[in-house]
Amino acid sequence: MSKYIKIEGIVEINDYQDNDLFIDEFIKFVEKHKWYFGGGSKEVDENGENI
């Protein structure tokens, strides 16, 4: 049996980093624990609005 967790929020990263770096590191974390992630990510401004 599996459990499911839904994540909603914003992660603040340094200006010189980007979404690709963040998602790569996030997926490494998920896979390290033998978990799975289904979904997506996108870069937004400080108000959470699309850029």
PDB file with SEQRES, HELIX, SHEET and CRYST1 records, atoms N, CA, C and O in Angstrom:
SEQRES   1 A   51  MET SER LYS TYR ILE LYS ILE GLU GLY ILE VAL GLU ILE          
SEQRES   2 A   51  ASN ASP TYR GLN ASP ASN ASP LEU PHE ILE ASP GLU PHE          
SEQRES   3 A   51  ILE LYS PHE VAL GLU LYS HIS LYS TRP TYR PHE GLY GLY          
SEQRES   4 A   51  GLY SER LYS GLU VAL ASP GLU ASN GLY GLU ASN ILE              
HELIX    1 AA1 ASN A   19  LYS A   32  1                                  14    
CRYST1    1.000    1.000    1.000  90.00  90.00  90.00 P 1           1          
ATOM      1  N   MET A   1       0.848  -1.188   0.000  1.00  0.00           N  
ATOM      2  CA  MET A   1       0.000   0.000   0.000  1.00  0.00           C  
ATOM      3  C   MET A   1       0.882   1.235   0.000  1.00  0.00           C  
ATOM      4  O   MET A   1       1.927   1.263   0.649  1.00  0.00           O  
ATOM      5  N   SER A   2       0.465   2.235  -0.715  1.00  0.00           N  
ATOM      6  CA  SER A   2       1.219   3.484  -0.802  1.00  0.00           C  
ATOM      7  C   SER A   2       0.447   4.613  -0.135  1.00  0.00           C  
ATOM      8  O   SER A   2      -0.774   4.552   0.012  1.00  0.00           O  
ATOM      9  N   LYS A   3       1.182   5.644   0.264  1.00  0.00           N  
ATOM     10  CA  LYS A   3       0.580   6.891   0.742  1.00  0.00           C  
ATOM     11  C   LYS A   3       0.956   7.973  -0.250  1.00  0.00           C  
ATOM     12  O   LYS A   3       1.997   7.892  -0.902  1.00  0.00           O  
ATOM     13  N   TYR A   4       0.115   8.979  -0.361  1.00  0.00           N  
ATOM     14  CA  TYR A   4       0.363  10.075  -1.290  1.00  0.00           C  
ATOM     15  C   TYR A   4       0.398  11.382  -0.525  1.00  0.00           C  
ATOM     16  O   TYR A   4      -0.385  11.596   0.401  1.00  0.00           O  
ATOM     17  N   ILE A   5       1.318  12.260  -0.921  1.00  0.00           N  
ATOM     18  CA  ILE A   5       1.477  13.570  -0.301  1.00  0.00           C  
ATOM     19  C   ILE A   5       1.446  14.613  -1.410  1.00  0.00           C  
ATOM     20  O   ILE A   5       2.181  14.504  -2.392  1.00  0.00           O  
ATOM     21  N   LYS A   6       0.601  15.615  -1.255  1.00  0.00           N  
ATOM     22  CA  LYS A   6       0.533  16.712  -2.224  1.00  0.00           C  
ATOM     23  C   LYS A   6       1.309  17.886  -1.647  1.00  0.00           C  
ATOM     24  O   LYS A   6       1.115  18.260  -0.490  1.00  0.00           O  
ATOM     25  N   ILE A   7       2.189  18.464  -2.456  1.00  0.00           N  
ATOM     26  CA  ILE A   7       3.017  19.591  -2.029  1.00  0.00           C  
ATOM     27  C   ILE A   7       2.551  20.844  -2.759  1.00  0.00           C  
ATOM     28  O   ILE A   7       2.433  20.842  -3.985  1.00  0.00           O  
ATOM     29  N   GLU A   8       2.287  21.903  -2.021  1.00  0.00           N  
ATOM     30  CA  GLU A   8       1.963  23.203  -2.613  1.00  0.00           C  
ATOM     31  C   GLU A   8       2.792  24.251  -1.891  1.00  0.00           C  
ATOM     32  O   GLU A   8       2.790  24.298  -0.661  1.00  0.00           O  
ATOM     33  N   GLY A   9       3.491  25.081  -2.624  1.00  0.00           N  
ATOM     34  CA  GLY A   9       4.300  26.113  -1.996  1.00  0.00           C  
ATOM     35  C   GLY A   9       5.287  26.699  -2.977  1.00  0.00           C  
ATOM     36  O   GLY A   9       5.261  26.389  -4.168  1.00  0.00           O  
ATOM     37  N   ILE A  10       6.153  27.542  -2.470  1.00  0.00           N  
ATOM     38  CA  ILE A  10       7.183  28.201  -3.274  1.00  0.00           C  
ATOM     39  C   ILE A  10       8.513  28.008  -2.577  1.00  0.00           C  
ATOM     40  O   ILE A  10       8.598  28.152  -1.357  1.00  0.00           O  
ATOM     41  N   VAL A  11       9.546  27.686  -3.325  1.00  0.00           N  
ATOM     42  CA  VAL A  11      10.904  27.558  -2.800  1.00  0.00           C  
ATOM     43  C   VAL A  11      11.708  28.748  -3.302  1.00  0.00           C  
ATOM     44  O   VAL A  11      11.723  29.026  -4.501  1.00  0.00           O  
ATOM     45  N   GLU A  12      12.377  29.452  -2.394  1.00  0.00           N  
ATOM     46  CA  GLU A  12      13.229  30.583  -2.779  1.00  0.00           C  
ATOM     47  C   GLU A  12      14.658  30.079  -2.951  1.00  0.00           C  
ATOM     48  O   GLU A  12      15.221  29.463  -2.046  1.00  0.00           O  
ATOM     49  N   ILE A  13      15.242  30.346  -4.123  1.00  0.00           N  
ATOM     50  CA  ILE A  13      16.620  29.962  -4.401  1.00  0.00           C  
ATOM     51  C   ILE A  13      17.426  31.203  -4.743  1.00  0.00           C  
ATOM     52  O   ILE A  13      16.862  32.279  -4.942  1.00  0.00           O  
ATOM     53  N   ASN A  14      18.736  31.058  -4.812  1.00  0.00           N  
ATOM     54  CA  ASN A  14      19.614  32.187  -5.126  1.00  0.00           C  
ATOM     55  C   ASN A  14      19.416  32.653  -6.569  1.00  0.00           C  
ATOM     56  O   ASN A  14      19.021  31.867  -7.430  1.00  0.00           O  
ATOM     57  N   ASP A  15      19.689  33.928  -6.828  1.00  0.00           N  
ATOM     58  CA  ASP A  15      19.520  34.515  -8.166  1.00  0.00           C  
ATOM     59  C   ASP A  15      20.292  33.775  -9.249  1.00  0.00           C  
ATOM     60  O   ASP A  15      19.831  33.693 -10.388  1.00  0.00           O  
ATOM     61  N   TYR A  16      21.452  33.239  -8.916  1.00  0.00           N  
ATOM     62  CA  TYR A  16      22.295  32.594  -9.923  1.00  0.00           C  
ATOM     63  C   TYR A  16      21.882  31.138 -10.183  1.00  0.00           C  
ATOM     64  O   TYR A  16      22.477  30.469 -11.028  1.00  0.00           O  
ATOM     65  N   GLN A  17      20.883  30.652  -9.473  1.00  0.00           N  
ATOM     66  CA  GLN A  17      20.380  29.302  -9.675  1.00  0.00           C  
ATOM     67  C   GLN A  17      19.086  29.373 -10.475  1.00  0.00           C  
ATOM     68  O   GLN A  17      18.501  30.447 -10.617  1.00  0.00           O  
ATOM     69  N   ASP A  18      18.634  28.232 -10.998  1.00  0.00           N  
ATOM     70  CA  ASP A  18      17.405  28.248 -11.783  1.00  0.00           C  
ATOM     71  C   ASP A  18      16.552  27.021 -11.494  1.00  0.00           C  
ATOM     72  O   ASP A  18      16.935  26.145 -10.719  1.00  0.00           O  
ATOM     73  N   ASN A  19      15.397  26.978 -12.130  1.00  0.00           N  
ATOM     74  CA  ASN A  19      14.455  25.885 -11.935  1.00  0.00           C  
ATOM     75  C   ASN A  19      15.068  24.532 -12.289  1.00  0.00           C  
ATOM     76  O   ASN A  19      14.815  23.542 -11.603  1.00  0.00           O  
ATOM     77  N   ASP A  20      15.869  24.480 -13.349  1.00  0.00           N  
ATOM     78  CA  ASP A  20      16.482  23.212 -13.752  1.00  0.00           C  
ATOM     79  C   ASP A  20      17.353  22.636 -12.635  1.00  0.00           C  
ATOM     80  O   ASP A  20      17.284  21.442 -12.343  1.00  0.00           O  
ATOM     81  N   LEU A  21      18.171  23.484 -12.014  1.00  0.00           N  
ATOM     82  CA  LEU A  21      19.015  23.026 -10.912  1.00  0.00           C  
ATOM     83  C   LEU A  21      18.150  22.549  -9.749  1.00  0.00           C  
ATOM     84  O   LEU A  21      18.389  21.480  -9.189  1.00  0.00           O  
ATOM     85  N   PHE A  22      17.145  23.347  -9.390  1.00  0.00           N  
ATOM     86  CA  PHE A  22      16.286  22.966  -8.274  1.00  0.00           C  
ATOM     87  C   PHE A  22      15.621  21.620  -8.525  1.00  0.00           C  
ATOM     88  O   PHE A  22      15.674  20.736  -7.670  1.00  0.00           O  
ATOM     89  N   ILE A  23      14.993  21.453  -9.694  1.00  0.00           N  
ATOM     90  CA  ILE A  23      14.245  20.221  -9.942  1.00  0.00           C  
ATOM     91  C   ILE A  23      15.181  19.021 -10.027  1.00  0.00           C  
ATOM     92  O   ILE A  23      14.814  17.925  -9.602  1.00  0.00           O  
ATOM     93  N   ASP A  24      16.381  19.206 -10.567  1.00  0.00           N  
ATOM     94  CA  ASP A  24      17.363  18.111 -10.590  1.00  0.00           C  
ATOM     95  C   ASP A  24      17.699  17.654  -9.176  1.00  0.00           C  
ATOM     96  O   ASP A  24      17.732  16.455  -8.900  1.00  0.00           O  
ATOM     97  N   GLU A  25      17.948  18.607  -8.280  1.00  0.00           N  
ATOM     98  CA  GLU A  25      18.281  18.275  -6.895  1.00  0.00           C  
ATOM     99  C   GLU A  25      17.083  17.659  -6.175  1.00  0.00           C  
ATOM    100  O   GLU A  25      17.244  16.727  -5.387  1.00  0.00           O  
ATOM    101  N   PHE A  26      15.889  18.173  -6.440  1.00  0.00           N  
ATOM    102  CA  PHE A  26      14.682  17.640  -5.833  1.00  0.00           C  
ATOM    103  C   PHE A  26      14.463  16.181  -6.252  1.00  0.00           C  
ATOM    104  O   PHE A  26      14.171  15.329  -5.413  1.00  0.00           O  
ATOM    105  N   ILE A  27      14.604  15.901  -7.540  1.00  0.00           N  
ATOM    106  CA  ILE A  27      14.416  14.537  -8.040  1.00  0.00           C  
ATOM    107  C   ILE A  27      15.472  13.602  -7.461  1.00  0.00           C  
ATOM    108  O   ILE A  27      15.158  12.456  -7.139  1.00  0.00           O  
ATOM    109  N   LYS A  28      16.718  14.060  -7.319  1.00  0.00           N  
ATOM    110  CA  LYS A  28      17.753  13.233  -6.675  1.00  0.00           C  
ATOM    111  C   LYS A  28      17.334  12.863  -5.255  1.00  0.00           C  
ATOM    112  O   LYS A  28      17.497  11.719  -4.831  1.00  0.00           O  
ATOM    113  N   PHE A  29      16.792  13.843  -4.517  1.00  0.00           N  
ATOM    114  CA  PHE A  29      16.329  13.603  -3.148  1.00  0.00           C  
ATOM    115  C   PHE A  29      15.214  12.564  -3.132  1.00  0.00           C  
ATOM    116  O   PHE A  29      15.235  11.630  -2.330  1.00  0.00           O  
ATOM    117  N   VAL A  30      14.241  12.734  -4.023  1.00  0.00           N  
ATOM    118  CA  VAL A  30      13.106  11.807  -4.088  1.00  0.00           C  
ATOM    119  C   VAL A  30      13.589  10.397  -4.428  1.00  0.00           C  
ATOM    120  O   VAL A  30      13.202   9.432  -3.769  1.00  0.00           O  
ATOM    121  N   GLU A  31      14.432  10.276  -5.454  1.00  0.00           N  
ATOM    122  CA  GLU A  31      14.909   8.965  -5.888  1.00  0.00           C  
ATOM    123  C   GLU A  31      15.809   8.310  -4.846  1.00  0.00           C  
ATOM    124  O   GLU A  31      15.804   7.087  -4.705  1.00  0.00           O  
ATOM    125  N   LYS A  32      16.578   9.108  -4.120  1.00  0.00           N  
ATOM    126  CA  LYS A  32      17.453   8.579  -3.062  1.00  0.00           C  
ATOM    127  C   LYS A  32      16.635   7.812  -2.021  1.00  0.00           C  
ATOM    128  O   LYS A  32      17.112   6.837  -1.440  1.00  0.00           O  
ATOM    129  N   HIS A  33      15.416   8.256  -1.796  1.00  0.00           N  
ATOM    130  CA  HIS A  33      14.542   7.614  -0.817  1.00  0.00           C  
ATOM    131  C   HIS A  33      13.629   6.553  -1.445  1.00  0.00           C  
ATOM    132  O   HIS A  33      12.745   6.005  -0.786  1.00  0.00           O  
ATOM    133  N   LYS A  34      13.868   6.275  -2.751  1.00  0.00           N  
ATOM    134  CA  LYS A  34      13.062   5.301  -3.494  1.00  0.00           C  
ATOM    135  C   LYS A  34      11.590   5.695  -3.533  1.00  0.00           C  
ATOM    136  O   LYS A  34      10.700   4.848  -3.460  1.00  0.00           O  
ATOM    137  N   TRP A  35      11.355   7.006  -3.650  1.00  0.00           N  
ATOM    138  CA  TRP A  35      10.027   7.559  -3.795  1.00  0.00           C  
ATOM    139  C   TRP A  35       9.835   7.941  -5.265  1.00  0.00           C  
ATOM    140  O   TRP A  35      10.758   7.817  -6.070  1.00  0.00           O  
ATOM    141  N   TYR A  36       8.658   8.395  -5.598  1.00  0.00           N  
ATOM    142  CA  TYR A  36       8.338   8.823  -6.958  1.00  0.00           C  
ATOM    143  C   TYR A  36       7.666  10.189  -6.901  1.00  0.00           C  
ATOM    144  O   TYR A  36       6.953  10.499  -5.947  1.00  0.00           O  
ATOM    145  N   PHE A  37       7.895  10.998  -7.922  1.00  0.00           N  
ATOM    146  CA  PHE A  37       7.271  12.316  -8.008  1.00  0.00           C  
ATOM    147  C   PHE A  37       6.567  12.440  -9.345  1.00  0.00           C  
ATOM    148  O   PHE A  37       7.137  12.114 -10.387  1.00  0.00           O  
ATOM    149  N   GLY A  38       5.353  12.900  -9.318  1.00  0.00           N  
ATOM    150  CA  GLY A  38       4.604  13.187 -10.538  1.00  0.00           C  
ATOM    151  C   GLY A  38       4.104  14.611 -10.442  1.00  0.00           C  
ATOM    152  O   GLY A  38       3.396  14.956  -9.495  1.00  0.00           O  
ATOM    153  N   GLY A  39       4.445  15.409 -11.368  1.00  0.00           N  
ATOM    154  CA  GLY A  39       4.015  16.803 -11.325  1.00  0.00           C  
ATOM    155  C   GLY A  39       4.986  17.657 -12.108  1.00  0.00           C  
ATOM    156  O   GLY A  39       5.668  17.173 -13.011  1.00  0.00           O  
ATOM    157  N   GLY A  40       5.044  18.901 -11.765  1.00  0.00           N  
ATOM    158  CA  GLY A  40       5.912  19.807 -12.487  1.00  0.00           C  
ATOM    159  C   GLY A  40       6.372  20.941 -11.607  1.00  0.00           C  
ATOM    160  O   GLY A  40       6.050  21.007 -10.421  1.00  0.00           O  
ATOM    161  N   SER A  41       7.124  21.823 -12.204  1.00  0.00           N  
ATOM    162  CA  SER A  41       7.604  23.020 -11.516  1.00  0.00           C  
ATOM    163  C   SER A  41       7.746  24.123 -12.544  1.00  0.00           C  
ATOM    164  O   SER A  41       7.903  23.857 -13.736  1.00  0.00           O  
ATOM    165  N   LYS A  42       7.692  25.352 -12.084  1.00  0.00           N  
ATOM    166  CA  LYS A  42       7.874  26.488 -12.978  1.00  0.00           C  
ATOM    167  C   LYS A  42       8.411  27.651 -12.172  1.00  0.00           C  
ATOM    168  O   LYS A  42       8.189  27.746 -10.965  1.00  0.00           O  
ATOM    169  N   GLU A  43       9.112  28.522 -12.846  1.00  0.00           N  
ATOM    170  CA  GLU A  43       9.656  29.707 -12.200  1.00  0.00           C  
ATOM    171  C   GLU A  43       8.570  30.779 -12.108  1.00  0.00           C  
ATOM    172  O   GLU A  43       7.853  31.028 -13.077  1.00  0.00           O  
ATOM    173  N   VAL A  44       8.453  31.408 -10.940  1.00  0.00           N  
ATOM    174  CA  VAL A  44       7.467  32.460 -10.710  1.00  0.00           C  
ATOM    175  C   VAL A  44       8.157  33.654 -10.078  1.00  0.00           C  
ATOM    176  O   VAL A  44       9.310  33.558  -9.658  1.00  0.00           O  
ATOM    177  N   ASP A  45       7.450  34.792 -10.006  1.00  0.00           N  
ATOM    178  CA  ASP A  45       8.037  35.959  -9.348  1.00  0.00           C  
ATOM    179  C   ASP A  45       7.779  35.891  -7.837  1.00  0.00           C  
ATOM    180  O   ASP A  45       7.203  34.918  -7.349  1.00  0.00           O  
ATOM    181  N   GLU A  46       8.201  36.915  -7.103  1.00  0.00           N  
ATOM    182  CA  GLU A  46       8.089  36.901  -5.652  1.00  0.00           C  
ATOM    183  C   GLU A  46       6.650  36.858  -5.141  1.00  0.00           C  
ATOM    184  O   GLU A  46       6.413  36.577  -3.966  1.00  0.00           O  
ATOM    185  N   ASN A  47       5.685  37.140  -6.032  1.00  0.00           N  
ATOM    186  CA  ASN A  47       4.271  37.060  -5.669  1.00  0.00           C  
ATOM    187  C   ASN A  47       3.624  35.747  -6.086  1.00  0.00           C  
ATOM    188  O   ASN A  47       2.424  35.549  -5.897  1.00  0.00           O  
ATOM    189  N   GLY A  48       4.431  34.848  -6.658  1.00  0.00           N  
ATOM    190  CA  GLY A  48       3.904  33.569  -7.111  1.00  0.00           C  
ATOM    191  C   GLY A  48       3.275  33.631  -8.477  1.00  0.00           C  
ATOM    192  O   GLY A  48       2.627  32.674  -8.902  1.00  0.00           O  
ATOM    193  N   GLU A  49       3.450  34.750  -9.185  1.00  0.00           N  
ATOM    194  CA  GLU A  49       2.872  34.907 -10.519  1.00  0.00           C  
ATOM    195  C   GLU A  49       3.835  34.374 -11.589  1.00  0.00           C  
ATOM    196  O   GLU A  49       5.053  34.442 -11.422  1.00  0.00           O  
ATOM    197  N   ASN A  50       3.291  33.853 -12.670  1.00  0.00           N  
ATOM    198  CA  ASN A  50       4.123  33.370 -13.776  1.00  0.00           C  
ATOM    199  C   ASN A  50       5.012  34.477 -14.322  1.00  0.00           C  
ATOM    200  O   ASN A  50       4.626  35.646 -14.353  1.00  0.00           O  
ATOM    201  N   ILE A  51       6.204  34.092 -14.751  1.00  0.00           N  
ATOM    202  CA  ILE A  51       7.092  35.063 -15.396  1.00  0.00           C  
ATOM    203  C   ILE A  51       7.103  34.821 -16.885  1.00  0.00           C  
ATOM    204  O   ILE A  51       7.789  35.531 -17.621  1.00  0.00           O  
TER     205      ILE A  51                                                      
END                                                                             
